[in-house]
Amino acid sequence: PPEDGATQAISYMERQDWQGCIRETHRHPPTPRLLGTRMNCAVQASDHAELRSTCAEIGQHYPQHPYNDSCRSLMRAYGITP
């Protein structure tokens, strides 16, 4: 499959460089895999603003994707308003 940037972002995750992961995901088109990776990195980084904006992007580009359910659960768990 064509490279969507998620592989590079995951290499930042393996080093626990959550902000590096987030930066890397912003350099590529928003595929579901890439946005899911960014969502995970935002959670690990405790970056609630990034989580909110990533979830908004998922809802905009992929309204039927299961990641929307993950977003709702995570935002509720952290007390983040959409």
PDB file of N, CA, C and O in Angstrom:
ATOM      1  N   PRO A   1       0.845  -1.217   0.000  1.00  0.00           N
ATOM      2  CA  PRO A   1       0.000   0.000   0.000  1.00  0.00           C
ATOM      3  C   PRO A   1       0.873   1.258   0.000  1.00  0.00           C
ATOM      4  O   PRO A   1       2.007   1.222   0.476  1.00  0.00           O
ATOM      5  N   PRO A   2       0.359   2.350  -0.522  1.00  0.00           N
ATOM      6  CA  PRO A   2       1.155   3.574  -0.521  1.00  0.00           C
ATOM      7  C   PRO A   2       1.416   4.051   0.916  1.00  0.00           C
ATOM      8  O   PRO A   2       0.591   3.850   1.808  1.00  0.00           O
ATOM      9  N   GLU A   3       2.539   4.665   1.115  1.00  0.00           N
ATOM     10  CA  GLU A   3       2.913   5.140   2.452  1.00  0.00           C
ATOM     11  C   GLU A   3       2.034   6.335   2.826  1.00  0.00           C
ATOM     12  O   GLU A   3       1.949   7.309   2.078  1.00  0.00           O
ATOM     13  N   ASP A   4       1.393   6.253   3.969  1.00  0.00           N
ATOM     14  CA  ASP A   4       0.503   7.341   4.385  1.00  0.00           C
ATOM     15  C   ASP A   4       1.084   8.165   5.533  1.00  0.00           C
ATOM     16  O   ASP A   4       0.413   9.049   6.066  1.00  0.00           O
ATOM     17  N   GLY A   5       2.311   7.881   5.907  1.00  0.00           N
ATOM     18  CA  GLY A   5       2.929   8.627   6.998  1.00  0.00           C
ATOM     19  C   GLY A   5       2.785   7.942   8.342  1.00  0.00           C
ATOM     20  O   GLY A   5       3.505   8.271   9.285  1.00  0.00           O
ATOM     21  N   ALA A   6       1.866   6.994   8.443  1.00  0.00           N
ATOM     22  CA  ALA A   6       1.644   6.343   9.736  1.00  0.00           C
ATOM     23  C   ALA A   6       2.865   5.539  10.163  1.00  0.00           C
ATOM     24  O   ALA A   6       3.177   5.473  11.352  1.00  0.00           O
ATOM     25  N   THR A   7       3.556   4.930   9.211  1.00  0.00           N
ATOM     26  CA  THR A   7       4.733   4.131   9.574  1.00  0.00           C
ATOM     27  C   THR A   7       5.795   4.998  10.237  1.00  0.00           C
ATOM     28  O   THR A   7       6.377   4.612  11.251  1.00  0.00           O
ATOM     29  N   GLN A   8       6.051   6.187   9.654  1.00  0.00           N
ATOM     30  CA  GLN A   8       7.017   7.094  10.270  1.00  0.00           C
ATOM     31  C   GLN A   8       6.521   7.553  11.649  1.00  0.00           C
ATOM     32  O   GLN A   8       7.295   7.623  12.604  1.00  0.00           O
ATOM     33  N   ALA A   9       5.224   7.863  11.740  1.00  0.00           N
ATOM     34  CA  ALA A   9       4.662   8.317  13.019  1.00  0.00           C
ATOM     35  C   ALA A   9       4.800   7.228  14.080  1.00  0.00           C
ATOM     36  O   ALA A   9       5.100   7.513  15.240  1.00  0.00           O
ATOM     37  N   ILE A  10       4.579   5.978  13.671  1.00  0.00           N
ATOM     38  CA  ILE A  10       4.682   4.867  14.620  1.00  0.00           C
ATOM     39  C   ILE A  10       6.116   4.717  15.119  1.00  0.00           C
ATOM     40  O   ILE A  10       6.333   4.299  16.256  1.00  0.00           O
ATOM     41  N   SER A  11       7.099   5.053  14.280  1.00  0.00           N
ATOM     42  CA  SER A  11       8.482   4.981  14.754  1.00  0.00           C
ATOM     43  C   SER A  11       8.721   5.996  15.878  1.00  0.00           C
ATOM     44  O   SER A  11       9.528   5.744  16.773  1.00  0.00           O
ATOM     45  N   TYR A  12       8.028   7.138  15.839  1.00  0.00           N
ATOM     46  CA  TYR A  12       8.106   8.086  16.965  1.00  0.00           C
ATOM     47  C   TYR A  12       7.426   7.487  18.199  1.00  0.00           C
ATOM     48  O   TYR A  12       7.909   7.654  19.319  1.00  0.00           O
ATOM     49  N   MET A  13       6.311   6.795  17.994  1.00  0.00           N
ATOM     50  CA  MET A  13       5.605   6.170  19.117  1.00  0.00           C
ATOM     51  C   MET A  13       6.508   5.170  19.819  1.00  0.00           C
ATOM     52  O   MET A  13       6.531   5.098  21.048  1.00  0.00           O
ATOM     53  N   GLU A  14       7.261   4.388  19.024  1.00  0.00           N
ATOM     54  CA  GLU A  14       8.137   3.381  19.610  1.00  0.00           C
ATOM     55  C   GLU A  14       9.200   4.005  20.505  1.00  0.00           C
ATOM     56  O   GLU A  14       9.692   3.361  21.432  1.00  0.00           O
ATOM     57  N   ARG A  15       9.555   5.261  20.228  1.00  0.00           N
ATOM     58  CA  ARG A  15      10.517   5.985  21.069  1.00  0.00           C
ATOM     59  C   ARG A  15       9.819   6.813  22.146  1.00  0.00           C
ATOM     60  O   ARG A  15      10.464   7.538  22.903  1.00  0.00           O
ATOM     61  N   GLN A  16       8.487   6.694  22.203  1.00  0.00           N
ATOM     62  CA  GLN A  16       7.657   7.467  23.133  1.00  0.00           C
ATOM     63  C   GLN A  16       7.836   8.970  22.933  1.00  0.00           C
ATOM     64  O   GLN A  16       7.765   9.753  23.880  1.00  0.00           O
ATOM     65  N   ASP A  17       8.069   9.352  21.675  1.00  0.00           N
ATOM     66  CA  ASP A  17       8.138  10.777  21.315  1.00  0.00           C
ATOM     67  C   ASP A  17       6.762  11.152  20.767  1.00  0.00           C
ATOM     68  O   ASP A  17       6.537  11.188  19.558  1.00  0.00           O
ATOM     69  N   TRP A  18       5.847  11.431  21.704  1.00  0.00           N
ATOM     70  CA  TRP A  18       4.442  11.642  21.322  1.00  0.00           C
ATOM     71  C   TRP A  18       4.273  12.912  20.487  1.00  0.00           C
ATOM     72  O   TRP A  18       3.514  12.911  19.517  1.00  0.00           O
ATOM     73  N   GLN A  19       4.962  13.984  20.843  1.00  0.00           N
ATOM     74  CA  GLN A  19       4.849  15.220  20.065  1.00  0.00           C
ATOM     75  C   GLN A  19       5.468  15.046  18.679  1.00  0.00           C
ATOM     76  O   GLN A  19       4.958  15.596  17.703  1.00  0.00           O
ATOM     77  N   GLY A  20       6.552  14.294  18.583  1.00  0.00           N
ATOM     78  CA  GLY A  20       7.143  13.994  17.282  1.00  0.00           C
ATOM     79  C   GLY A  20       6.172  13.211  16.417  1.00  0.00           C
ATOM     80  O   GLY A  20       6.063  13.454  15.215  1.00  0.00           O
ATOM     81  N   CYS A  21       5.477  12.286  17.023  1.00  0.00           N
ATOM     82  CA  CYS A  21       4.457  11.500  16.325  1.00  0.00           C
ATOM     83  C   CYS A  21       3.363  12.417  15.789  1.00  0.00           C
ATOM     84  O   CYS A  21       2.971  12.308  14.627  1.00  0.00           O
ATOM     85  N   ILE A  22       2.874  13.316  16.632  1.00  0.00           N
ATOM     86  CA  ILE A  22       1.824  14.249  16.211  1.00  0.00           C
ATOM     87  C   ILE A  22       2.315  15.119  15.056  1.00  0.00           C
ATOM     88  O   ILE A  22       1.613  15.284  14.058  1.00  0.00           O
ATOM     89  N   ARG A  23       3.514  15.670  15.191  1.00  0.00           N
ATOM     90  CA  ARG A  23       4.073  16.506  14.106  1.00  0.00           C
ATOM     91  C   ARG A  23       4.171  15.732  12.806  1.00  0.00           C
ATOM     92  O   ARG A  23       3.832  16.250  11.741  1.00  0.00           O
ATOM     93  N   GLU A  24       4.635  14.488  12.890  1.00  0.00           N
ATOM     94  CA  GLU A  24       4.781  13.669  11.690  1.00  0.00           C
ATOM     95  C   GLU A  24       3.431  13.443  11.009  1.00  0.00           C
ATOM     96  O   GLU A  24       3.340  13.499   9.783  1.00  0.00           O
ATOM     97  N   THR A  25       2.385  13.188  11.796  1.00  0.00           N
ATOM     98  CA  THR A  25       1.078  12.916  11.186  1.00  0.00           C
ATOM     99  C   THR A  25       0.528  14.147  10.475  1.00  0.00           C
ATOM    100  O   THR A  25      -0.243  14.013   9.525  1.00  0.00           O
ATOM    101  N   HIS A  26       0.907  15.329  10.912  1.00  0.00           N
ATOM    102  CA  HIS A  26       0.421  16.559  10.271  1.00  0.00           C
ATOM    103  C   HIS A  26       1.086  16.797   8.914  1.00  0.00           C
ATOM    104  O   HIS A  26       0.644  17.665   8.160  1.00  0.00           O
ATOM    105  N   ARG A  27       2.125  16.053   8.595  1.00  0.00           N
ATOM    106  CA  ARG A  27       2.851  16.249   7.340  1.00  0.00           C
ATOM    107  C   ARG A  27       2.253  15.431   6.192  1.00  0.00           C
ATOM    108  O   ARG A  27       2.744  15.504   5.066  1.00  0.00           O
ATOM    109  N   HIS A  28       1.199  14.653   6.463  1.00  0.00           N
ATOM    110  CA  HIS A  28       0.653  13.723   5.472  1.00  0.00           C
ATOM    111  C   HIS A  28      -0.865  13.890   5.347  1.00  0.00           C
ATOM    112  O   HIS A  28      -1.509  14.420   6.252  1.00  0.00           O
ATOM    113  N   PRO A  29      -1.435  13.436   4.222  1.00  0.00           N
ATOM    114  CA  PRO A  29      -2.895  13.499   4.060  1.00  0.00           C
ATOM    115  C   PRO A  29      -3.599  12.673   5.143  1.00  0.00           C
ATOM    116  O   PRO A  29      -3.063  11.662   5.598  1.00  0.00           O
ATOM    117  N   PRO A  30      -4.781  13.095   5.548  1.00  0.00           N
ATOM    118  CA  PRO A  30      -5.477  12.463   6.684  1.00  0.00           C
ATOM    119  C   PRO A  30      -6.195  11.162   6.323  1.00  0.00           C
ATOM    120  O   PRO A  30      -7.408  11.151   6.116  1.00  0.00           O
ATOM    121  N   THR A  31      -5.432  10.063   6.250  1.00  0.00           N
ATOM    122  CA  THR A  31      -6.056   8.742   6.066  1.00  0.00           C
ATOM    123  C   THR A  31      -6.605   8.280   7.423  1.00  0.00           C
ATOM    124  O   THR A  31      -6.190   8.793   8.462  1.00  0.00           O
ATOM    125  N   PRO A  32      -7.532   7.322   7.419  1.00  0.00           N
ATOM    126  CA  PRO A  32      -8.017   6.809   8.710  1.00  0.00           C
ATOM    127  C   PRO A  32      -6.873   6.280   9.590  1.00  0.00           C
ATOM    128  O   PRO A  32      -6.846   6.537  10.794  1.00  0.00           O
ATOM    129  N   ARG A  33      -5.937   5.545   8.990  1.00  0.00           N
ATOM    130  CA  ARG A  33      -4.821   4.982   9.777  1.00  0.00           C
ATOM    131  C   ARG A  33      -3.985   6.103  10.396  1.00  0.00           C
ATOM    132  O   ARG A  33      -3.583   6.024  11.557  1.00  0.00           O
ATOM    133  N   LEU A  34      -3.734   7.133   9.612  1.00  0.00           N
ATOM    134  CA  LEU A  34      -2.922   8.245  10.095  1.00  0.00           C
ATOM    135  C   LEU A  34      -3.636   8.984  11.233  1.00  0.00           C
ATOM    136  O   LEU A  34      -3.023   9.317  12.248  1.00  0.00           O
ATOM    137  N   LEU A  35      -4.914   9.232  11.057  1.00  0.00           N
ATOM    138  CA  LEU A  35      -5.669   9.935  12.099  1.00  0.00           C
ATOM    139  C   LEU A  35      -5.787   9.095  13.367  1.00  0.00           C
ATOM    140  O   LEU A  35      -5.757   9.629  14.476  1.00  0.00           O
ATOM    141  N   GLY A  36      -5.922   7.775  13.201  1.00  0.00           N
ATOM    142  CA  GLY A  36      -5.955   6.901  14.373  1.00  0.00           C
ATOM    143  C   GLY A  36      -4.630   6.922  15.123  1.00  0.00           C
ATOM    144  O   GLY A  36      -4.595   6.893  16.353  1.00  0.00           O
ATOM    145  N   THR A  37      -3.546   6.971  14.363  1.00  0.00           N
ATOM    146  CA  THR A  37      -2.215   7.068  14.978  1.00  0.00           C
ATOM    147  C   THR A  37      -2.085   8.393  15.723  1.00  0.00           C
ATOM    148  O   THR A  37      -1.598   8.430  16.853  1.00  0.00           O
ATOM    149  N   ARG A  38      -2.523   9.477  15.087  1.00  0.00           N
ATOM    150  CA  ARG A  38      -2.456  10.796  15.746  1.00  0.00           C
ATOM    151  C   ARG A  38      -3.309  10.816  17.006  1.00  0.00           C
ATOM    152  O   ARG A  38      -2.904  11.385  18.020  1.00  0.00           O
ATOM    153  N   MET A  39      -4.489  10.199  16.950  1.00  0.00           N
ATOM    154  CA  MET A  39      -5.360  10.142  18.121  1.00  0.00           C
ATOM    155  C   MET A  39      -4.628   9.437  19.268  1.00  0.00           C
ATOM    156  O   MET A  39      -4.646   9.918  20.401  1.00  0.00           O
ATOM    157  N   ASN A  40      -3.992   8.313  18.983  1.00  0.00           N
ATOM    158  CA  ASN A  40      -3.255   7.577  20.018  1.00  0.00           C
ATOM    159  C   ASN A  40      -2.116   8.416  20.591  1.00  0.00           C
ATOM    160  O   ASN A  40      -1.903   8.428  21.803  1.00  0.00           O
ATOM    161  N   CYS A  41      -1.386   9.113  19.729  1.00  0.00           N
ATOM    162  CA  CYS A  41      -0.271   9.929  20.206  1.00  0.00           C
ATOM    163  C   CYS A  41      -0.766  11.100  21.048  1.00  0.00           C
ATOM    164  O   CYS A  41      -0.138  11.464  22.043  1.00  0.00           O
ATOM    165  N   ALA A  42      -1.884  11.686  20.651  1.00  0.00           N
ATOM    166  CA  ALA A  42      -2.451  12.793  21.428  1.00  0.00           C
ATOM    167  C   ALA A  42      -2.849  12.325  22.824  1.00  0.00           C
ATOM    168  O   ALA A  42      -2.647  13.038  23.808  1.00  0.00           O
ATOM    169  N   VAL A  43      -3.414  11.130  22.902  1.00  0.00           N
ATOM    170  CA  VAL A  43      -3.787  10.567  24.209  1.00  0.00           C
ATOM    171  C   VAL A  43      -2.533  10.347  25.050  1.00  0.00           C
ATOM    172  O   VAL A  43      -2.491  10.732  26.219  1.00  0.00           O
ATOM    173  N   GLN A  44      -1.513   9.729  24.459  1.00  0.00           N
ATOM    174  CA  GLN A  44      -0.275   9.452  25.195  1.00  0.00           C
ATOM    175  C   GLN A  44       0.410  10.742  25.641  1.00  0.00           C
ATOM    176  O   GLN A  44       1.034  10.785  26.701  1.00  0.00           O
ATOM    177  N   ALA A  45       0.289  11.788  24.830  1.00  0.00           N
ATOM    178  CA  ALA A  45       0.917  13.075  25.150  1.00  0.00           C
ATOM    179  C   ALA A  45       0.066  13.899  26.109  1.00  0.00           C
ATOM    180  O   ALA A  45       0.490  14.969  26.547  1.00  0.00           O
ATOM    181  N   SER A  46      -1.141  13.410  26.442  1.00  0.00           N
ATOM    182  CA  SER A  46      -2.112  14.185  27.228  1.00  0.00           C
ATOM    183  C   SER A  46      -2.367  15.547  26.576  1.00  0.00           C
ATOM    184  O   SER A  46      -2.535  16.557  27.260  1.00  0.00           O
ATOM    185  N   ASP A  47      -2.394  15.553  25.249  1.00  0.00           N
ATOM    186  CA  ASP A  47      -2.605  16.786  24.480  1.00  0.00           C
ATOM    187  C   ASP A  47      -4.087  16.848  24.097  1.00  0.00           C
ATOM    188  O   ASP A  47      -4.495  16.377  23.035  1.00  0.00           O
ATOM    189  N   HIS A  48      -4.875  17.443  24.992  1.00  0.00           N
ATOM    190  CA  HIS A  48      -6.319  17.448  24.791  1.00  0.00           C
ATOM    191  C   HIS A  48      -6.745  18.303  23.613  1.00  0.00           C
ATOM    192  O   HIS A  48      -7.720  17.973  22.939  1.00  0.00           O
ATOM    193  N   ALA A  49      -6.041  19.391  23.348  1.00  0.00           N
ATOM    194  CA  ALA A  49      -6.375  20.231  22.191  1.00  0.00           C
ATOM    195  C   ALA A  49      -6.149  19.440  20.901  1.00  0.00           C
ATOM    196  O   ALA A  49      -6.960  19.513  19.978  1.00  0.00           O
ATOM    197  N   GLU A  50      -5.064  18.697  20.838  1.00  0.00           N
ATOM    198  CA  GLU A  50      -4.780  17.879  19.652  1.00  0.00           C
ATOM    199  C   GLU A  50      -5.803  16.763  19.509  1.00  0.00           C
ATOM    200  O   GLU A  50      -6.246  16.465  18.400  1.00  0.00           O
ATOM    201  N   LEU A  51      -6.178  16.152  20.608  1.00  0.00           N
ATOM    202  CA  LEU A  51      -7.189  15.094  20.564  1.00  0.00           C
ATOM    203  C   LEU A  51      -8.506  15.659  20.035  1.00  0.00           C
ATOM    204  O   LEU A  51      -9.151  15.044  19.185  1.00  0.00           O
ATOM    205  N   ARG A  52      -8.903  16.822  20.535  1.00  0.00           N
ATOM    206  CA  ARG A  52     -10.150  17.448  20.092  1.00  0.00           C
ATOM    207  C   ARG A  52     -10.105  17.739  18.589  1.00  0.00           C
ATOM    208  O   ARG A  52     -11.055  17.434  17.868  1.00  0.00           O
ATOM    209  N   SER A  53      -9.004  18.328  18.120  1.00  0.00           N
ATOM    210  CA  SER A  53      -8.930  18.679  16.698  1.00  0.00           C
ATOM    211  C   SER A  53      -8.821  17.438  15.816  1.00  0.00           C
ATOM    212  O   SER A  53      -9.374  17.413  14.717  1.00  0.00           O
ATOM    213  N   THR A  54      -8.115  16.409  16.286  1.00  0.00           N
ATOM    214  CA  THR A  54      -8.020  15.166  15.516  1.00  0.00           C
ATOM    215  C   THR A  54      -9.386  14.504  15.415  1.00  0.00           C
ATOM    216  O   THR A  54      -9.767  14.024  14.348  1.00  0.00           O
ATOM    217  N   CYS A  55     -10.119  14.477  16.510  1.00  0.00           N
ATOM    218  CA  CYS A  55     -11.460  13.880  16.490  1.00  0.00           C
ATOM    219  C   CYS A  55     -12.387  14.669  15.568  1.00  0.00           C
ATOM    220  O   CYS A  55     -13.214  14.079  14.873  1.00  0.00           O
ATOM    221  N   ALA A  56     -12.262  15.981  15.555  1.00  0.00           N
ATOM    222  CA  ALA A  56     -13.072  16.797  14.643  1.00  0.00           C
ATOM    223  C   ALA A  56     -12.730  16.445  13.194  1.00  0.00           C
ATOM    224  O   ALA A  56     -13.616  16.359  12.344  1.00  0.00           O
ATOM    225  N   GLU A  57     -11.448  16.245  12.922  1.00  0.00           N
ATOM    226  CA  GLU A  57     -11.005  15.905  11.571  1.00  0.00           C
ATOM    227  C   GLU A  57     -11.519  14.519  11.161  1.00  0.00           C
ATOM    228  O   GLU A  57     -11.929  14.319  10.018  1.00  0.00           O
ATOM    229  N   ILE A  58     -11.496  13.576  12.087  1.00  0.00           N
ATOM    230  CA  ILE A  58     -12.026  12.239  11.804  1.00  0.00           C
ATOM    231  C   ILE A  58     -13.515  12.344  11.462  1.00  0.00           C
ATOM    232  O   ILE A  58     -13.977  11.743  10.493  1.00  0.00           O
ATOM    233  N   GLY A  59     -14.255  13.103  12.258  1.00  0.00           N
ATOM    234  CA  GLY A  59     -15.688  13.270  12.011  1.00  0.00           C
ATOM    235  C   GLY A  59     -15.975  13.947  10.683  1.00  0.00           C
ATOM    236  O   GLY A  59     -16.963  13.632  10.018  1.00  0.00           O
ATOM    237  N   GLN A  60     -15.116  14.872  10.299  1.00  0.00           N
ATOM    238  CA  GLN A  60     -15.296  15.603   9.047  1.00  0.00           C
ATOM    239  C   GLN A  60     -15.012  14.716   7.836  1.00  0.00           C
ATOM    240  O   GLN A  60     -15.808  14.667   6.898  1.00  0.00           O
ATOM    241  N   HIS A  61     -13.876  14.016   7.859  1.00  0.00           N
ATOM    242  CA  HIS A  61     -13.451  13.224   6.698  1.00  0.00           C
ATOM    243  C   HIS A  61     -14.065  11.824   6.661  1.00  0.00           C
ATOM    244  O   HIS A  61     -14.327  11.283   5.586  1.00  0.00           O
ATOM    245  N   TYR A  62     -14.290  11.245   7.833  1.00  0.00           N
ATOM    246  CA  TYR A  62     -14.735   9.842   7.910  1.00  0.00           C
ATOM    247  C   TYR A  62     -15.872   9.695   8.924  1.00  0.00           C
ATOM    248  O   TYR A  62     -15.705   9.041   9.953  1.00  0.00           O
ATOM    249  N   PRO A  63     -17.030  10.303   8.633  1.00  0.00           N
ATOM    250  CA  PRO A  63     -18.116  10.335   9.632  1.00  0.00           C
ATOM    251  C   PRO A  63     -18.640   8.959  10.050  1.00  0.00           C
ATOM    252  O   PRO A  63     -19.215   8.826  11.130  1.00  0.00           O
ATOM    253  N   GLN A  64     -18.451   7.933   9.215  1.00  0.00           N
ATOM    254  CA  GLN A  64     -18.954   6.597   9.555  1.00  0.00           C
ATOM    255  C   GLN A  64     -17.887   5.701  10.185  1.00  0.00           C
ATOM    256  O   GLN A  64     -18.169   4.553  10.528  1.00  0.00           O
ATOM    257  N   HIS A  65     -16.672   6.213  10.339  1.00  0.00           N
ATOM    258  CA  HIS A  65     -15.573   5.363  10.817  1.00  0.00           C
ATOM    259  C   HIS A  65     -15.722   5.062  12.308  1.00  0.00           C
ATOM    260  O   HIS A  65     -16.150   5.926  13.074  1.00  0.00           O
ATOM    261  N   PRO A  66     -15.368   3.833  12.727  1.00  0.00           N
ATOM    262  CA  PRO A  66     -15.434   3.479  14.155  1.00  0.00           C
ATOM    263  C   PRO A  66     -14.581   4.379  15.058  1.00  0.00           C
ATOM    264  O   PRO A  66     -14.838   4.457  16.259  1.00  0.00           O
ATOM    265  N   TYR A  67     -13.566   5.063  14.498  1.00  0.00           N
ATOM    266  CA  TYR A  67     -12.759   5.968  15.321  1.00  0.00           C
ATOM    267  C   TYR A  67     -13.610   7.062  15.961  1.00  0.00           C
ATOM    268  O   TYR A  67     -13.229   7.611  16.995  1.00  0.00           O
ATOM    269  N   ASN A  68     -14.759   7.389  15.359  1.00  0.00           N
ATOM    270  CA  ASN A  68     -15.632   8.397  15.955  1.00  0.00           C
ATOM    271  C   ASN A  68     -16.134   7.943  17.322  1.00  0.00           C
ATOM    272  O   ASN A  68     -16.257   8.747  18.246  1.00  0.00           O
ATOM    273  N   ASP A  69     -16.424   6.644  17.444  1.00  0.00           N
ATOM    274  CA  ASP A  69     -16.840   6.101  18.740  1.00  0.00           C
ATOM    275  C   ASP A  69     -15.691   6.189  19.740  1.00  0.00           C
ATOM    276  O   ASP A  69     -15.894   6.532  20.905  1.00  0.00           O
ATOM    277  N   SER A  70     -14.479   5.874  19.273  1.00  0.00           N
ATOM    278  CA  SER A  70     -13.303   5.976  20.141  1.00  0.00           C
ATOM    279  C   SER A  70     -13.136   7.411  20.614  1.00  0.00           C
ATOM    280  O   SER A  70     -12.864   7.662  21.788  1.00  0.00           O
ATOM    281  N   CYS A  71     -13.301   8.342  19.696  1.00  0.00           N
ATOM    282  CA  CYS A  71     -13.162   9.760  20.045  1.00  0.00           C
ATOM    283  C   CYS A  71     -14.166  10.162  21.118  1.00  0.00           C
ATOM    284  O   CYS A  71     -13.811  10.805  22.105  1.00  0.00           O
ATOM    285  N   ARG A  72     -15.424   9.775  20.914  1.00  0.00           N
ATOM    286  CA  ARG A  72     -16.453  10.140  21.904  1.00  0.00           C
ATOM    287  C   ARG A  72     -16.098   9.580  23.272  1.00  0.00           C
ATOM    288  O   ARG A  72     -16.216  10.274  24.282  1.00  0.00           O
ATOM    289  N   SER A  73     -15.663   8.323  23.306  1.00  0.00           N
ATOM    290  CA  SER A  73     -15.309   7.690  24.583  1.00  0.00           C
ATOM    291  C   SER A  73     -14.126   8.390  25.236  1.00  0.00           C
ATOM    292  O   SER A  73     -14.158   8.680  26.431  1.00  0.00           O
ATOM    293  N   LEU A  74     -13.073   8.665  24.453  1.00  0.00           N
ATOM    294  CA  LEU A  74     -11.881   9.298  24.997  1.00  0.00           C
ATOM    295  C   LEU A  74     -12.196  10.712  25.502  1.00  0.00           C
ATOM    296  O   LEU A  74     -11.766  11.102  26.588  1.00  0.00           O
ATOM    297  N   MET A  75     -12.944  11.462  24.710  1.00  0.00           N
ATOM    298  CA  MET A  75     -13.225  12.838  25.110  1.00  0.00           C
ATOM    299  C   MET A  75     -14.106  12.857  26.369  1.00  0.00           C
ATOM    300  O   MET A  75     -13.932  13.711  27.239  1.00  0.00           O
ATOM    301  N   ARG A  76     -15.043  11.919  26.458  1.00  0.00           N
ATOM    302  CA  ARG A  76     -15.874  11.826  27.662  1.00  0.00           C
ATOM    303  C   ARG A  76     -14.982  11.462  28.862  1.00  0.00           C
ATOM    304  O   ARG A  76     -15.121  12.036  29.942  1.00  0.00           O
ATOM    305  N   ALA A  77     -14.073  10.507  28.661  1.00  0.00           N
ATOM    306  CA  ALA A  77     -13.200  10.057  29.743  1.00  0.00           C
ATOM    307  C   ALA A  77     -12.312  11.199  30.269  1.00  0.00           C
ATOM    308  O   ALA A  77     -12.030  11.271  31.465  1.00  0.00           O
ATOM    309  N   TYR A  78     -11.880  12.076  29.372  1.00  0.00           N
ATOM    310  CA  TYR A  78     -10.999  13.188  29.758  1.00  0.00           C
ATOM    311  C   TYR A  78     -11.767  14.465  30.066  1.00  0.00           C
ATOM    312  O   TYR A  78     -11.166  15.475  30.430  1.00  0.00           O
ATOM    313  N   GLY A  79     -13.085  14.432  29.925  1.00  0.00           N
ATOM    314  CA  GLY A  79     -13.886  15.624  30.197  1.00  0.00           C
ATOM    315  C   GLY A  79     -13.658  16.741  29.190  1.00  0.00           C
ATOM    316  O   GLY A  79     -13.707  17.923  29.530  1.00  0.00           O
ATOM    317  N   ILE A  80     -13.407  16.346  27.933  1.00  0.00           N
ATOM    318  CA  ILE A  80     -13.163  17.323  26.872  1.00  0.00           C
ATOM    319  C   ILE A  80     -14.468  17.563  26.116  1.00  0.00           C
ATOM    320  O   ILE A  80     -15.147  16.613  25.726  1.00  0.00           O
ATOM    321  N   THR A  81     -14.812  18.823  25.912  1.00  0.00           N
ATOM    322  CA  THR A  81     -15.994  19.114  25.126  1.00  0.00           C
ATOM    323  C   THR A  81     -15.606  19.197  23.652  1.00  0.00           C
ATOM    324  O   THR A  81     -14.546  19.730  23.325  1.00  0.00           O
ATOM    325  N   PRO A  82     -16.452  18.676  22.757  1.00  0.00           N
ATOM    326  CA  PRO A  82     -16.113  18.683  21.319  1.00  0.00           C
ATOM    327  C   PRO A  82     -15.968  20.090  20.761  1.00  0.00           C
ATOM    328  O   PRO A  82     -15.686  20.257  19.574  1.00  0.00           O
TER     329      PRO A  82
END
